[in-house]
Amino acid sequence: VAAMRFRDREEVVRLDVFAAYGALLGCAKKQGDALAAEVPALVKALARQLREAKAKEGKARMAAFGLLAQTCGVLPSCFAEQVGSLLDAAAAALAEDAAGAGAMKVEALNFIEVLLDTHAAGDVQPHLGVLIAPLCEAANDKYYKVAAAGLACIAQALKAVREPGGAVPADLVTSITSVSDVVAARMAATECC
């Protein structure tokens, strides 16, 4: 029911609804089955929020990413069926170049990191090819918080590249090379003397 209020016209109301839903998540941790039943409606409502939000409504979009990350923390692997659409929304947020987009990128990267950490490699792996390039761009960002969050996401993504005991998929080999180039360049840029 609360997820239906995510579409409210006023951003302030949406922010309050996000906060209330987050509080409910914290209280309902022990009732995982009841929460899991709400995941499809939550994802649908938040995906719409992330897709349709106007640039001036950055706070609501950041709150949406925060709520998604919080949901992942409470219900690990809860977005297994929606990983692709959620990562697409996060990648779109990383591609934004508007003034003040740094905070949005950090929130999107925090969500990506939690999602990658709480979901099985098999759920995430098919979507890594699309995600690696935006993560490399984030790791090269001038804003240090975006760069740090981008590197943290890359670390999580590398864990998902190969399922335990499996081989690295051929389509990700080139991506891994670009990741190593970005990390090496970032490390060289921070060396002293």
C-alpha positions as CSV (number, residue, x, y, z in Angstrom):
1,V,0.0,0.0,0.0
2,A,2.8,2.4,0.9
3,A,4.5,1.7,-2.5
4,M,1.4,3.2,-4.2
5,R,2.2,6.6,-2.6
6,F,5.6,6.7,-4.3
7,R,3.9,8.3,-7.2
8,D,2.6,11.2,-5.2
9,R,2.9,14.5,-7.1
10,E,4.8,16.3,-4.4
11,E,8.5,15.4,-3.8
12,V,8.3,16.1,-0.1
13,V,5.4,13.6,0.3
14,R,7.4,11.0,-1.6
15,L,10.4,11.6,0.6
16,D,8.3,11.1,3.7
17,V,6.8,7.9,2.2
18,F,10.3,6.6,1.4
19,A,11.4,7.3,5.0
20,A,8.3,5.6,6.4
21,Y,8.8,2.5,4.2
22,G,12.5,2.4,5.3
23,A,11.3,2.4,9.0
24,L,8.9,-0.4,8.2
25,L,11.7,-2.4,6.7
26,G,13.8,-2.0,9.8
27,C,10.9,-3.1,12.0
28,A,9.8,-6.0,9.8
29,K,13.2,-7.7,9.4
30,K,12.0,-10.8,11.2
31,Q,9.0,-11.1,8.8
32,G,11.0,-11.8,5.7
33,D,8.2,-13.7,3.9
34,A,5.7,-10.9,4.3
35,L,8.3,-8.4,3.0
36,A,9.4,-10.6,0.1
37,A,5.8,-10.6,-1.1
38,E,5.9,-6.8,-1.4
39,V,9.2,-6.8,-3.5
40,P,7.6,-6.8,-6.9
41,A,5.3,-3.9,-6.1
42,L,8.2,-2.0,-4.5
43,V,10.4,-2.5,-7.5
44,K,7.7,-1.5,-9.9
45,A,6.9,1.7,-8.0
46,L,10.6,2.6,-7.5
47,A,11.6,1.8,-11.0
48,R,8.9,4.2,-12.2
49,Q,10.1,6.8,-9.8
50,L,13.7,6.5,-11.1
51,R,12.6,6.5,-14.7
52,E,10.1,9.3,-14.6
53,A,11.6,11.7,-12.0
54,K,12.5,15.1,-13.3
55,A,16.0,16.5,-12.8
56,K,14.8,18.8,-10.1
57,E,13.5,15.9,-8.1
58,G,17.0,14.5,-7.3
59,K,16.2,14.0,-3.6
60,A,13.4,11.6,-4.3
61,R,15.5,9.6,-6.8
62,M,18.4,9.4,-4.2
63,A,15.9,8.3,-1.6
64,A,14.6,5.6,-4.0
65,F,18.2,4.3,-4.4
66,G,18.6,4.4,-0.6
67,L,15.4,2.4,-0.1
68,L,16.4,-0.2,-2.7
69,A,19.8,-0.6,-0.9
70,Q,18.1,-0.9,2.4
71,T,15.7,-3.5,1.0
72,C,18.7,-5.5,-0.3
73,G,20.2,-5.4,3.2
74,V,17.1,-6.7,4.9
75,L,16.2,-9.2,2.2
76,P,19.4,-10.5,0.5
77,S,18.7,-11.8,-3.1
78,C,15.3,-10.2,-3.1
79,F,15.8,-8.5,-6.4
80,A,17.1,-11.6,-8.2
81,E,14.4,-11.4,-10.9
82,Q,14.7,-7.6,-11.3
83,V,18.5,-7.2,-11.2
84,G,18.6,-6.1,-14.9
85,S,16.0,-3.3,-14.7
86,L,17.4,-2.0,-11.5
87,L,21.0,-2.0,-12.7
88,D,19.8,-0.2,-15.9
89,A,18.2,2.5,-13.8
90,A,21.4,2.8,-11.7
91,A,23.6,3.0,-14.9
92,A,21.3,5.7,-16.3
93,A,21.9,7.7,-13.1
94,L,25.6,7.3,-13.5
95,A,25.4,8.6,-17.0
96,E,23.9,11.9,-15.9
97,D,26.0,15.0,-16.2
98,A,23.8,17.6,-14.6
99,A,25.1,20.0,-12.0
100,G,25.0,18.3,-8.6
101,A,24.9,14.9,-10.1
102,G,27.7,13.7,-7.8
103,A,25.4,13.0,-4.9
104,M,23.1,11.1,-7.2
105,K,26.0,9.0,-8.5
106,V,27.2,8.2,-5.0
107,E,23.7,7.0,-4.0
108,A,23.4,4.9,-7.2
109,L,26.8,3.4,-6.6
110,N,26.0,2.6,-3.0
111,F,22.9,0.8,-4.2
112,I,24.9,-1.1,-6.9
113,E,27.5,-2.1,-4.3
114,V,24.9,-3.5,-1.9
115,L,23.0,-5.3,-4.7
116,L,26.2,-6.9,-6.0
117,D,27.1,-7.9,-2.4
118,T,23.8,-9.4,-1.5
119,H,22.9,-11.3,-4.7
120,A,24.4,-14.5,-6.1
121,A,26.9,-14.2,-8.9
122,G,24.6,-16.1,-11.2
123,D,21.9,-13.4,-10.8
124,V,24.2,-10.5,-11.5
125,Q,26.7,-11.9,-14.0
126,P,24.5,-11.6,-17.1
127,H,24.2,-7.8,-16.5
128,L,27.9,-7.1,-15.7
129,G,28.8,-6.4,-19.3
130,V,26.5,-3.4,-19.4
131,L,27.6,-2.3,-15.9
132,I,31.4,-2.4,-16.1
133,A,31.8,0.7,-18.4
134,P,29.7,3.0,-16.2
135,L,31.6,1.7,-13.1
136,C,34.9,2.4,-14.8
137,E,33.7,6.0,-15.7
138,A,32.7,6.4,-12.1
139,A,36.1,5.3,-10.8
140,N,37.7,7.9,-13.0
141,D,35.3,10.7,-11.9
142,K,36.9,13.9,-10.6
143,Y,34.7,14.0,-7.5
144,Y,36.6,11.8,-5.0
145,K,33.4,10.4,-3.4
146,V,32.1,9.1,-6.8
147,A,35.6,7.7,-7.6
148,A,35.8,5.9,-4.2
149,A,32.2,4.5,-4.6
150,G,33.0,3.4,-8.2
151,L,36.1,1.5,-7.0
152,A,34.1,-0.2,-4.2
153,C,31.5,-1.3,-6.8
154,I,34.2,-2.6,-9.1
155,A,35.5,-4.7,-6.2
156,Q,32.1,-6.2,-5.7
157,A,31.6,-6.7,-9.5
158,L,34.8,-8.6,-9.8
159,K,33.5,-11.0,-7.1
160,A,30.5,-11.7,-9.3
161,V,32.5,-12.1,-12.6
162,R,33.1,-15.7,-11.8
163,E,30.9,-18.1,-9.9
164,P,32.8,-20.2,-7.4
165,G,34.5,-23.0,-9.3
166,G,33.5,-21.5,-12.7
167,A,35.5,-19.9,-15.5
168,V,35.3,-16.2,-16.4
169,P,32.7,-15.8,-19.2
170,A,34.3,-14.9,-22.6
171,D,32.2,-11.8,-23.0
172,L,33.6,-10.4,-19.7
173,V,37.3,-10.8,-20.4
174,T,37.5,-7.5,-22.3
175,S,35.6,-5.8,-19.5
176,I,38.1,-7.2,-16.9
177,T,41.0,-5.8,-18.9
178,S,39.4,-2.3,-18.9
179,V,38.8,-2.6,-15.2
180,S,42.4,-3.4,-14.5
181,D,43.5,-0.5,-16.7
182,V,41.2,1.9,-14.7
183,V,42.4,0.6,-11.3
184,A,46.0,0.8,-12.3
185,A,45.6,4.3,-13.6
186,R,43.8,5.3,-10.4
187,M,46.6,3.8,-8.3
188,A,49.3,5.5,-10.3
189,A,47.5,8.8,-9.8
190,T,47.6,8.5,-6.1
191,E,51.2,7.5,-5.7
192,C,53.5,9.9,-4.0
193,C,57.0,10.7,-5.1
